[in-house]
């Protein structure tokens, strides 16, 4: 019961969304590392996934980066 809890990532929303816009092929693990280095903030991959999910951003595999050749 009660109001939903706010994410500690919400104040950094502009920075996080800019990271994805600048480098769209970043992994969640890379974003966690950048967040720790540049913002001094500790987060988990699950927390970041929830943040990006709320903002309508998904991390899907790209077919162009699939296997190198035909079987």
Protein Blocks (a to p, Z undefined) as FASTA:
>chain_A
ZZddddfklmmmmmmmmmmmmmmmbcfklmmmmmmmmnopacdfklmmmmmmmnopacdd
dfklmcfbdZZ
